[in-house]
């Protein structure tokens, strides 16, 4: 038979397991009485009391019993821990009356009754009435001492409650943000799936198996990248843009010649880590507002560049800004999708990260993301060396900066 003994906890671990209110009470009581003990002991030596060393053990006993009295006060008022601060303060100040009187009795007994010192017997002889008045007078002074401890303890508890509330709020905000990120990651627009499957059915009916097979592969790859993995783990920028390329390939089957796209990535920015699906709402908006109702061909461009220690991503389209009635098709204010993108951008890269959106003077709409990248990548190779992903039948973009609207 074997016996297993659990390793004893370190003192710090045991102390960490104490409830916060008991920990605050223990610390405040200890600090208060140690400070009092040190101050009165120093005073006894400075003033020149007879036999100050003899007073030490008596004062130590009195201080220990005084700390015990305060601990009983804490235990008595512990049921009021969840009440308002005003009620708790009033209760502490009220209970300080009998507590200070008890301590005055303890102090008198230790110094004037139990083996009184010679100078006490000679100079401080007291009858019963004098003893009572002495206890009453000293208890008044000790009342304010006990009230000071109560104020200190309640201040510590209030500060601890505020910190706990702040941590809880921060945790809730983090959980809410995590839920939003996961929802965005797992959300697949039902209209997108419906239109994709409808386009796939049309390809099959038109006996175009090669294009249908390519579309199925693109869809499966896109869904796998969307649903697999940790939705909060950053991914390389080139992987994020590749997912958008798959999405645009699928949508191009649906819209045909009305949709074209150009993608250019600075090699020095390709391995920069970004939140997954950070560009998806932007690209979806471009398809929704620029391509869906368009009669003329629309080109969507995604350009990722590095300028020194800053990363910039520009998503633009050449769609019309107005519908047939002449009204604005796309609001300038951020909707839910773009608001979430900006919040995730700031959460990941800090408050200096910038997201802008607006109409391009040359036509179309532009969304730009920019942030500081502390881990600089490879040297800038220039825009002529960018990798361009586009329609195989189209000419490659030799200068992505000039190709953007």
Secondary structure, 3 states (H helix, E strand, C coil): CCCCCCCCCCHHHHHHCCCHHHHHHHHHHHHHHHHHHHHHHHHHHHHCCCCHHHHHHHHHHHHHHHHHHHHHHHHHHHHHCCCCHHHHHHHHHHHHHHHHHHHHHHHHHHHHHCCCCHHHHHHCCCCHHHHHHHHHHHHHHHHHHHHHHHHHHHHHHHHHHHHHHHHHHHHHHHHHHHHHHHHHHHCCCHHHHHHHHHHHHHHHHCCCHHHHHHHHHHHHHHHHHHHCCCCCCCEEHHHHHHHHHHHHHHHHHHHHHHEEEEEEECHHHCCCEECCCCCHHHHHHHHHHHHCCCCCCEEEEEEEEEECCEEEEEEEECCCCECCCCCECCCCCCCHHHHHHHHHHHHHHCCCCEEEEEECCCCCEEEEEEEECCCCCCCCCCHHHCEEECCCCCCCCCCHHHHCC
